[in-house]
Amino acid sequence: MGKVTGFLEIDRQDRKYKPAADRIRHYSEFLIPLSEEATRDQAARCMNCGIPYCHNGCPVNNQIPDWNDLVYRGNWEEAARNLHSTNNFPEFTGRVCPAPCEASCTLNLEDSPVTIKTIECAIVDRGWENGWIRPEPPLRKSDKKVAVVGGGPAGMAAAQQLARAGHEVHLFERNAKAGGLLRYGIPDFKMEKALIDRRVAQMEAEGVVFHYGVNIGVDCSAAKIVADHDATILTGGAEKPRDLAVPGRELAGVHFAMEFLPQQNRRVSRENFGTEEPILAAGKHVVVIGGGDTGSDCIGTSIRQGALSVMQLEIMPKPPELEDKLTTWPYWPLKLRTSSSHQEGADRDFAVMTKEIIGDNGAVKAIRCVRVDSKMKEIRGSEFDLRADLVLLAMGFVSPVHEGILQELGVALDARGNVIADTLGYQTSVEKVFVAGDMRRGQSLVVWAIREGRQSARAVDLFLTGASELPR
């Protein structure tokens, strides 16, 4: 505990955003970091609770009180070492994680949790600046060869852990670069992609071999990959989007969010997106259907592209401004969350169901909506139309894509269409084949993907050698 009375004397202070009028002109990150002194003060607010609920609130079980104390005492290098003992990529989570750890903080009972996410990001950024984060190649190599199929955070975490354990690791990614949704979903203004490139370079120095532009099960036989390796981990994510089955869905100008967002990411990185028709919001009235983080990313991207207006629709009722702490803490609460993108000029409407997409000459011109009650029943006489030149469907993901590798291997699926495996062995129904991340658990957070990647790596190491020094 850095300062016994810190939580009584110091108010919560978090990172600020650059002004919206400035930040919507570019795709660069716009968070303003705290100064070293302010970060130290915020770390001093940690009470080192007898039961630190933040440990369980954090999916990777970060040792949060420990590195808060180290930051307060100025031992940043040891704080970076401690942070990396549980999280391979804290610069990712320090930018895009919703921070369930802060919801679990004891000080959240008074709506002033420790700024855990900000401190985490400050530690890892300082670690890179000072050269404390270096490749960690294994002291000795095994004779085992592992394939990791899918280059998102789960695959990257699994590959890095297994390479450090001494195995020969080959990571197969169907896109031109690694990162998964971190690269081809989350906008650059939330997380710049050079951060991923830096980690890829570290992993390559540790022995991971990256194979890009390879869609296993389509371009290459999945059975051959399994046969050529001692173990294979499937980390392809949950990429099948939830569709909107209404009249007019086929009209031009109606797209999935994951058709829209990756294009802009590729524009920023000057990566070619082939023969795809460009999807742009410039000069258009945009309607985003879906109230989650993906919808928020569509808003920020549309505004930067020059949309005339942006409306976000959510079928669920409007959440309360504040949760009831006594019934929710230390769990993740349902409450109204306003993102930086919402603050840039979007409107939101809740308890709205889309009934029809209206077109003219084959292109979308409006959507017909109706209000619903708390039981999702339509309210008679509440129909209304919204002007729309571009409709983006951001209603989440239902399962992994089954066509290709999953069908070829014939792995068992659960009722939701996810690959069946437990969280101890991470083994699928197919011999030598493991699974981790969203492909196993369904649509989830980056931090959960990292956790499952790490845990599956230990399970594979144990499977290959009979023992493992990798942490769970």
Protein Blocks (a to p, Z undefined) as FASTA:
>chain_A
ZZlklmmmpccdddddddfklmmmpcbdfbdcddfklmmmmmmmpgoiablfklmmpmnl
pafklmmmmmmnopamlmmmmmmmmomblmlmmmmpgolmlmmpmklmnopacffklmmm
mmmmmmmmnopaccdddfbdcfbdcddedjbfklmmmmmmmmmnopacddddfbfbehij
mlmmpafklocfklmmmmmmmmmmnopacdehiaghilpcfklmmmmpmbdcdfebjabc
cddddehklpghiacfklmmmmmmmmmnopaehjadcddfehpacddedjbfklmmmmmm
mmmnopabdcdddfbdcddfbdcfklmpccdcddddddfklmnopacdehiacfbdcdee
hiafbdcdddddfkopacehiaccdddfbdcddebjfbdcfbhjlmmnopacdfkopacd
dfklopafbehiacehjllnopadfklmmmmmmmmmmmmmmmmnopafbdZZ
